[in-house]
Amino acid sequence: MSVLVGPGYIICYSETEVTCPICEQIFDAGDKISKAKYPVFSTKCPTCKGKITISVGIFGGGLKCWETDCPSSIKRLETITPDKVNGKVPIQKLYDDNSDEKESIYN
């Protein structure tokens, strides 16, 4: 998500918590994401030291992470971390009933 603030300043937000597909531990990759040259980069998990690749959605979307060195005979391990608002995953409604009640706006 990006927000235009003032005369030409853009504030960008993306999720930084990554779930390792190998050991399923959650770690913060914010420093590596901000230093990466491209939105897809390879790194090592700090817990299990396994090689993983992280893909950051440019225009929003989930943060994808998958195992880099995977034999072709088995299925590649992959995780998707959805964007969160105030620490919670927003609930997407399947339909719009045009309701303007407080309960429907804040839920």
N, C-alpha and C positions, 0 to 999 in steps of 0.2 A: 504494500500500500504506500502511495506517495501523496504528500499534501503540499500544495503550493502556498508558501507563507511569505508575505511581504512582496517586495519588488523583485521577484525572480529567484527566491530561495526555495529549494525543494528538499523536503525532509522525507527520507525513505525508511521504511520499516520492513523487516523480514524476520522470520522466526530463526533463532540461533541454536535452539536445543535440538540435538540430533540423537536419534536412537540407533545404536550400532546394530547392524543386521546379524553380526556374528555372535556377540555376547549379550545383546539386548540391554546394554547399559546406556543410560542417558547422560550425555555430556554436552558442555557448551562449546560450540565451534565459532563463536562470534569473532574472535581475533583472526582465525584462519579465513573466515568468510570475507572480512573487511580487507585483508591483505591479498586475497586472491586476484589474479589478473583477469580471469574469465569466470563466468558463472558456474562452470563445471570444473572441479579440481579433485585431485587425489590427495589423500592424507592417511595417517595411521590413527587407529583408535587408541586413546590414552590408557584404556584398561587392558584390552587383550592384545594390543600391538598388531592387529590385523589390518591389511591394506583395504581401504574403503574409498569410494568415490562419492562426492557430494554434489548435488545439482540444486542450485538456488533458482527459484522461479523469478524471472525478471519483473513480470507484471503481476505478482501475487501468486497464489497457489501454494501447494505444499512443498516442503523441503524434502527432496528425495535422496536416499542414501542406499548404495548397493555395494556388494562385495566386488573388489577389483579383480583379484586372481581367482577365478572360479573355473574348475574343469568343465569342459563342454558336456560331459556325461551326466552331470547333476544340475538341478535347478538353481539358478542364482538367487542368493538371499537378498531381499530388498525391503526397505521400510520407507514409509511416507509420514512425515510429521506435518499435520495441518497447521495453518495459521491460527493463533489464539488471540482473543481480545480479553484483557484483564485476567489472563491465566486460564480462560475457558474457551473451548471450541464453540464457535457460534452455531446455533441450530438453524439449518436452512429449511424454510417452509416449502412444502411441495405445491402449494397453491396460495394465491393472494385473495383474501376475502374482503379486502378494502375496509378492514376494521380499524377504527381509531381509538379503541379503548386502551387505557394504560397498561393493562395486563398483556395485550398483544404487542404493544410497542416495546416494552422492556423485557420480554421473554425471548 
